[in-house]
Amino acid sequence: MLQGLREWFWQDWLWFPEGMGWADLESRDGQVFSKSGDLWMSLPIALCFLVIRQIFEWKVATPLAALLGVREKVRVHASHNPSLESYFRSTSKHPTQSEVKSLSKQTGSSETQVHRWFRRRRNQERPNLLKKFREASWRFTFYLLAFIAGLAAVIDKPWFYSKEEMWRDFPKMPLLPSQYWYYMIELGFYFSLLFSVASDVKRKDFKEQIVHHVATILLISFSWCVNYIRAGTMIMLVHDSSDYLLESAKMFNYAGWRKTCNYIFIGFAAVFFISRLVLFPFWIMHATIVYPLTLYPTFFGYYFFNGLLMVLQCLHIFWFGLVLRMAIKFLPGNNIVEDERSDKEETDDSEDEEEEKERKTKNGPVQNGHLPLNNNHRKVD
């Protein structure tokens, strides 16, 4: 049964235009073509990236953070309270008001003190600035080198300048060594991001990031198998063109270099808009959706490939909305640009006001300018 399913899945008519098939990708006359088995090479590359990342963050990113003046905020730790800790771990990190009242009675603490305890406990689990800086440094380094290497690999190729060249002689387009390594390294990197997602800094767009990584891996793998490599290299290059700017802006933001961060971020927003919302849909996707229709009848592989591109484009639009929200903070009167995807740290600035309000509620109005005596004592810091 599995053998029959496998044979059906790899039928020529599913993945190629009529009259073409897997036989066209057999190496001959000294010409080498992409093979699905080549993709296994990306897994050891992904493991190498995980090891290299640890060394990089330890030997390069950490000293660089000290050099740029990355300073950790002093966090007040939540006091030891077994009841609240148990609730925090097993039930909810964000209790409702009714749950806060119940916990207040259970622990003998005021509601304000329970709110404060949960705020401080949540802050303890948030990644510190150094972790964020090291992660941004690693991604900045990869995206910058990948963009430079990718540009060097395609800038002298005719399909860099003409969309028609992306499909000339398809699918009998010989594989170049530069294309092989560009693909394997990019695919290995995205596998490493997927492997490390549990330990990386979690942001508000965590689910979108997972969708992006999976869609990218599928897109790279599929375009490799059916020899859409020329289009694939252009897609990867367009994506790498802006990512390193965002990561560098985050690095300077974590270091407190606000003006530098803002200027880089504005540059990133401009490049992101041009690359993801102009070049990608109106050049790349036009070359993969519209132009092939002038050459071949539609087939399943055509819809599958362009469906993945549509997923990426939807994510581009979603992320550009976040970019605009951050860009607004660059307007006069707003001197800080923060990553809208980040989970902002909670503060205790309003604690005293809340506690004073609660004390007044419990003890009644002031008498002759003095608060009445009360016997409420703090049970939780």
C-alpha positions in Angstrom: 0.0 0.0 0.0 2.8 2.4 0.9 4.6 1.6 -2.2 1.5 2.3 -4.3 1.0 5.6 -2.5 4.6 6.6 -3.1 4.4 5.8 -6.8 1.2 7.8 -7.1 2.7 10.7 -5.2 5.7 11.0 -7.5 3.8 10.8 -10.8 5.1 13.1 -13.5 1.7 14.8 -14.2 1.4 16.0 -10.6 4.7 18.0 -10.4 5.5 18.8 -14.1 3.8 20.3 -17.1 2.5 17.8 -19.7 5.3 16.0 -21.6 7.9 16.5 -18.8 8.9 14.4 -15.9 11.5 13.1 -13.5 13.4 11.4 -16.3 14.4 14.9 -17.5 16.3 15.4 -14.2 18.6 12.4 -14.7 22.2 13.5 -14.9 23.7 13.1 -18.4 26.5 14.3 -20.6 28.4 15.8 -17.6 25.4 17.8 -16.5 24.2 17.5 -12.9 20.6 18.1 -11.8 19.0 18.5 -8.4 17.9 15.3 -6.6 15.5 14.9 -3.7 18.1 12.9 -1.8 20.4 15.9 -1.8 18.1 17.5 0.8 19.3 15.2 3.6 22.6 17.2 3.5 20.7 20.1 5.1 20.2 18.2 8.4 23.9 17.8 9.4 24.3 21.5 8.2 21.5 22.4 10.6 23.2 20.6 13.5 26.5 22.4 12.6 24.6 25.7 12.7 23.3 24.9 16.2 26.9 24.2 17.4 28.4 27.2 15.7 25.6 29.4 17.1 26.5 28.4 20.7 30.2 29.2 20.1 29.4 32.5 18.3 27.1 33.6 21.1 29.7 32.8 23.7 32.9 34.0 22.0 31.6 36.8 19.8 28.1 38.1 20.8 28.7 38.2 24.5 31.9 40.3 24.3 30.3 42.5 21.6 27.3 43.1 24.0 29.8 44.3 26.7 31.6 46.5 24.1 28.3 48.2 23.0 27.2 48.6 26.6 24.2 46.3 26.9 22.9 46.7 30.4 20.5 44.4 32.2 17.5 45.8 34.0 17.4 45.0 37.7 14.4 42.8 38.3 12.7 42.4 41.6 12.1 38.7 42.1 8.8 37.4 43.5 9.0 36.3 47.1 8.7 32.6 47.9 5.0 31.6 48.1 4.2 28.0 47.5 0.5 28.6 46.9 0.9 31.3 44.3 3.8 29.4 42.7 1.7 26.3 42.3 -1.1 28.3 40.8 1.3 30.0 38.4 2.8 26.8 37.2 -0.3 24.6 36.9 -3.2 26.9 36.3 -2.5 30.3 34.9 0.2 33.0 34.7 -2.5 35.7 34.2 -5.3 35.1 36.8 -8.6 36.8 36.4 -9.9 39.3 38.9 -12.1 36.7 40.5 -9.2 34.3 40.8 -7.0 37.1 42.3 -9.7 37.6 45.0 -9.7 33.9 45.7 -5.9 33.7 45.9 -5.9 36.8 48.1 -8.2 35.1 50.7 -6.2 31.8 50.4 -2.8 33.5 51.1 -3.9 36.3 53.4 -2.5 38.9 51.0 -4.1 41.9 49.5 -5.3 41.8 45.9 -2.6 44.4 45.0 0.1 42.2 46.5 -1.2 39.2 44.5 -1.2 41.2 41.3 2.4 42.4 42.1 3.6 38.9 42.8 2.3 37.6 39.4 3.8 40.6 37.6 7.2 40.0 39.1 6.9 36.2 38.6 6.1 36.7 34.9 9.0 39.1 34.5 11.4 36.4 35.9 10.5 34.1 33.0 11.1 36.8 30.3 14.4 36.6 28.5 17.0 39.1 29.5 18.6 41.7 27.2 21.8 39.7 26.8 19.9 36.7 25.5 18.0 38.9 23.1 21.2 40.6 21.9 23.0 37.3 21.3 20.1 35.9 19.3 19.9 39.1 17.2 23.6 39.1 16.7 23.6 35.5 15.4 20.7 36.2 13.0 22.3 39.5 11.8 25.5 37.7 11.0 23.9 34.9 9.1 21.4 37.1 7.1 24.2 39.5 6.1 26.5 36.8 4.9 23.7 34.9 3.2 22.6 38.1 1.4 26.2 38.8 0.2 26.8 35.2 -0.8 23.4 35.0 -2.6 24.0 38.2 -4.4 27.4 37.0 -5.6 25.8 33.7 -6.8 23.1 35.3 -9.0 24.2 38.8 -10.0 26.0 37.5 -13.1 23.2 35.2 -14.1 20.7 36.2 -16.8 17.7 35.3 -14.7 18.7 38.0 -12.2 17.7 40.5 -14.8 15.0 38.7 -16.8 12.1 36.6 -15.5 11.9 34.8 -18.9 15.3 33.3 -18.1 14.0 31.7 -14.9 12.1 29.2 -17.1 14.3 28.8 -20.1 15.0 25.1 -20.8 12.9 24.1 -17.8 13.2 21.5 -16.3 16.5 20.6 -18.0 18.5 23.3 -16.2 21.9 22.1 -14.9 22.7 22.6 -11.3 25.5 25.0 -10.5 27.8 24.5 -7.4 26.9 27.9 -6.1 23.2 27.0 -6.3 23.8 23.8 -4.4 25.5 25.4 -1.5 23.2 28.4 -1.4 20.2 26.0 -1.1 21.7 23.6 1.4 22.9 26.4 3.7 19.6 28.3 3.6 17.6 25.1 4.2 20.0 24.0 7.0 19.6 27.4 8.7 15.8 27.3 8.7 15.9 23.8 10.0 18.2 25.0 12.9 15.7 27.8 13.6 12.9 25.3 13.8 15.0 23.0 16.1 15.8 25.9 18.4 12.4 27.5 18.5 11.6 26.2 22.0 14.6 27.9 23.5 14.6 31.1 21.4 13.0 34.4 22.6 9.2 34.0 22.2 7.5 36.9 20.6 3.8 37.8 19.9 4.1 36.5 16.4 5.4 33.1 17.6 2.7 31.2 15.6 3.3 33.2 12.5 7.1 32.5 12.8 6.4 28.8 12.9 4.2 29.0 9.9 6.9 31.0 8.1 9.7 28.5 8.9 7.6 25.5 7.8 6.4 27.3 4.6 10.0 28.3 3.8 11.3 24.8 4.4 8.6 23.3 2.2 9.2 26.0 -0.5 13.0 25.4 -0.6 12.6 21.7 -0.6 9.9 21.5 -3.3 11.6 24.0 -5.6 14.8 21.9 -5.3 13.1 18.6 -6.1 11.3 19.9 -9.2 14.2 22.2 -10.3 12.6 25.6 -9.7 16.0 26.5 -8.5 16.4 29.7 -10.5 13.2 31.1 -9.0 14.1 29.7 -5.6 17.4 31.6 -5.5 15.7 34.9 -6.3 13.1 34.3 -3.6 15.8 33.6 -1.0 17.8 36.7 -2.1 14.8 39.0 -1.8 14.0 37.7 1.7 17.6 38.0 2.9 17.9 41.6 1.7 16.1 43.2 4.6 16.4 40.7 7.5 19.9 41.7 8.5 18.8 45.4 8.9 16.1 44.4 11.3 18.5 42.3 13.4 21.1 45.1 13.5 18.4 47.6 14.6 17.4 45.3 17.5 21.1 44.9 18.5 21.5 48.7 18.8 18.1 49.0 20.6 19.2 46.5 23.2 22.4 48.4 23.7 20.5 51.7 24.2 21.8 53.3 21.0 18.4 54.8 20.3 19.2 57.2 17.4 21.3 54.5 15.6 18.5 52.0 16.1 15.9 54.4 14.7 17.9 55.3 11.6 18.6 51.6 10.8 15.0 50.7 11.4 13.7 53.3 9.0 16.1 51.9 6.4 14.8 48.4 7.2 11.2 49.5 6.8 12.0 51.0 3.3 13.9 47.9 2.1 11.2 45.6 3.6 8.5 47.5 1.7 10.4 47.4 -1.6 11.6 43.8 -1.4 8.5 42.1 0.2 5.6 44.2 -1.0 6.9 45.4 -4.4 9.6 43.1 -5.8 8.3 39.9 -4.4 4.6 40.1 -5.6 5.1 42.1 -8.8 8.3 40.6 -10.0 8.9 37.2 -8.4 5.3 36.1 -8.1 4.5 37.5 -11.5 7.3 35.3 -12.9 5.9 32.2 -11.1 2.2 32.8 -11.5 1.6 34.7 -14.7 4.5 34.1 -17.0 4.5 30.2 -16.8 0.9 30.3 -18.1 2.2 31.5 -21.4 4.4 28.4 -21.7 2.7 25.5 -20.1 -0.8 24.3 -19.0 -1.4 24.4 -15.3 -0.6 21.4 -13.1 -0.7 20.5 -9.4 3.0 21.5 -8.7 2.2 25.0 -10.2 -0.6 25.5 -7.6 1.4 24.0 -4.7 4.4 26.2 -5.3 2.5 29.4 -5.8 0.2 28.5 -2.8 3.3 28.5 -0.6 4.3 31.9 -2.0 0.9 33.3 -1.2 1.3 32.1 2.4 4.6 34.0 2.6 3.0 37.1 1.0 0.2 37.1 3.6 2.9 37.0 6.3 4.7 39.9 4.7 1.5 42.0 4.8 1.0 41.0 8.5 4.5 41.9 9.4 4.5 45.2 7.5 1.5 46.2 9.7 3.8 45.7 12.7 6.6 47.6 10.9 4.2 50.5 10.4 3.2 50.5 14.1 6.9 50.6 15.1 7.7 53.3 12.5 5.0 55.6 14.0 7.2 55.7 17.1 9.9 57.3 15.1 7.8 60.4 14.5 8.7 63.6 16.4 8.1 63.2 20.1 8.7 59.4 20.0 12.4 58.7 20.5 12.3 54.9 21.0 11.5 52.2 18.5 10.6 48.9 20.1 9.9 45.5 18.5 6.1 45.3 18.5 6.5 41.5 18.5 8.3 41.5 21.9 6.6 40.8 25.1 7.1 44.0 27.1 8.2 43.8 30.7 5.7 44.7 33.3 6.6 47.3 35.9 5.4 48.2 39.4 5.1 51.9 38.8 1.4 52.1 39.7 1.6 49.8 42.7 1.6 52.5 45.4 -1.4 54.2 43.9 -3.3 50.9 43.7 -2.3 50.0 47.2 -3.3 53.4 48.5 -6.7 53.1 46.7 -7.3 49.7 48.2 -6.3 50.8 51.7 -8.8 53.7 51.4 -11.5 51.3 50.3 -10.9 49.0 53.2 -10.5 51.6 55.9 -13.1 54.2 54.8 -12.6 57.9 54.2 -9.8 59.9 55.9 -10.7 61.4 59.3 -9.4 65.0 60.1 -6.8 64.6 57.4 -5.4 61.3 58.9 -5.9 57.8 57.7 -7.6 55.6 60.3 -5.4 52.9 61.9 -5.5 49.5 60.3 -4.0 46.1 61.0 -3.3 45.0 57.5 0.2 43.6 57.2 2.0 42.5 54.0 2.2 38.8 53.6 3.8 39.0 50.1 6.4 41.5 48.8 
